[in-house]
Amino acid sequence: MEVKKASPSKPAIKWALIGLIASIVITYAFQFLNVDPTSSAKYINYLVFIGFLCLTQQEYRNDLGGYMTFGEGFLSGFLYSLFLGILTAVFLYVYYAILSPEMAEKILSSTQAQLEAKGTLTPEQVETAMSMTRKYFAIFAVAGAFFGSLVMGVVVALIGAAIFKKEKPPFATDVADSYDPTV
């Protein structure tokens, strides 16, 4: 009888979907509470990302019977960040292009005000930069979300894999392997 090994994709997809729902709720909460998009409150999404990545790795270790190698832990965390990056990129495109284009303009206006306040660029350079950014904002947001999720996912998955790894002792046997029903 062959024992089927747990798949790292199952917990990764589950927690990526839950993470996406949490991010959508946070995004709309910020919009309705009129939180400045450039404020430090945006870091709440990072905490959600890290928390759900750790839950992915922990669930996968439990699916494997309580033991997980570093590589298995990294793979489950990486898959979570990949799936969440794809889902978030799709959501952000729909959000900025269709559902709330005024939020994109709010972010762009805030960015323009910050560039003008710094005074490192001439007004013409600021206007050129902002016209280019306005034209491709949705694409920049989607690419930034996807690649940002991957980069952050690699770092957090490495740390999480080191924390959650639990190697099986070399001479340990599974209880199911040593059970003989004919005795």
N, C-alpha and C positions, 0 to 999 in steps of 0.2 A: 504494500500500500504506500503510495507516494504522498508525502506531506506537501501541500501547496504553500509556498512561501508568500508572506504578505507583500503587497505592492506599496511602494512609497507614494505612488500617485493618488491612491484613495484618500489618505489623510491630507495630502497636499491640496487636492481639489476641494475637499470639504472645507478646510480652514481658509483657503483662498476665497471661496464664495462667502463665507461668514465675514472675512476681512473686507471684502468688497461692500457688503451690506453695511458694515460698521462705518466704512469710509464715506459711503453715500449719506448715511444718517449724520455724520459729523459735518460733511460738506453743506448739507441743507440747514443744519443747526447754525453753523457759522453765518450762512446767508441770511437766515431769518433773524438772527440776533445782531446782524450788521457788524460782525467782527471784521476788522481790517485784514485783508488777505495777506498782508506782509507782516502781521504781528507774530509774536512768538507762540501764539496759541496753535499755529499750524503744526507744531511739533507733537501734538496729541496723536496725529495720524502715525507718526513714527513709533510711538509707544504701542499703538494697536498693531502695527506691522511686526514689531519685535515680539510682542506677546503671542500673537497667533503663529508666528514661525516656531517659537519654542513649543507651543502646544502641538504643532504638527510633528516635530521631532519626538516629543514625549509619547504621543499616540502611536507613532510608527514603532518606537521601541517596545511599547506594550503589545502591539500586534505581532512583534517578533518574539514574544515570550519573555520580555524583560531584558533581553540582551541586544545590543546594537553596536556595530563597529563604527569607527569614526567616519569611514566612507559612506556607510548607509545613512548615518545621521546627516552628513553634509548633503547627500543626494536628496533626501526628503525636504530639507530646508531650501535647497536650491530650486527644486520643483515648485514648492510653495511660492517662492518669489517670482519664478517664471510665470506661473499661472496668474498670480495676483497682478503682475506687471501687465500682462495681456488684457485682463479684465478691466483694470484701472485705466489703461490707455483707451480702450473702447468707451468706457463711461465718460472720461474727460473730454473726448472728442464730441460725443453727443451733448454733454453738459455745456461746453463752451460754444459749440457751433449751433445748437438747436435750442436746448432748454433754457440756458441763462447766458446769452451773449453779453448782457449788461455786466456780468461779473468779470468777463474778460476785459471789458473797457475799464472797469474799476481798477483792476490790477495794472493795466497799462497806464492809466492816469497817475496812479500812485508811483509807479516806476519812473515816469517822466518827471514828476515832481522831485523825486530823490536825485535823479541825474542833474536836474537844474540846480538843486540846492548844493550839490557837491562842487559845481563850478569847474570841473576838470575838462568838460567838453564845451565847445562853442554852441550857441543856440542852433546853428545850422546843423552841427553834428548830432545834437540831441534829436532834432526833427527828422534827420535822415535815419537815425537808428530806430526811432519810434515808428516811422512809416513802414520800415522793413519788418519790424516786430509785429505791428498790427496786421500786416498782410499774411504772415505765417504763424500767428500766435497759436492756433489750434494744433498745428503740426509740431511746433516747439514743445507745447504742453504734453502732447501724446508721446513724443520721442523722449522727453525728459522723464516722464512718469515710467515708461517702460525700462529705459536704461538705468534710471535711478533705482528702480526696484531691483534690478539684477545686481547692480554694484553693492547696494546695501544688503541685499539678500546673501551675496557671497560672503561678505564680512560677518554678518550675524549668523549665518549657517555654519561657518567655521567655528565661531565661538560656541554656538549651541551644540555642535557635534562634539566638541571637546568636553562640554559639561555633561551631556546626556549619554555619551558612549559608555557602554558597560560590556566588556568583553566576556564571552562565555569561558568559564574555566576549561583548560585543555582536556581534562579527564572527566568532565561532567557528562552525564547522560540524561536524556529526557525521561521523565517518569513514564510517558507513553511507550518509549522504546523498551523499557525493562519490564513492562507488564505482560504477563503471559496468562491468558484466560484459561488455558487447558490445565493448569496446575491446581 
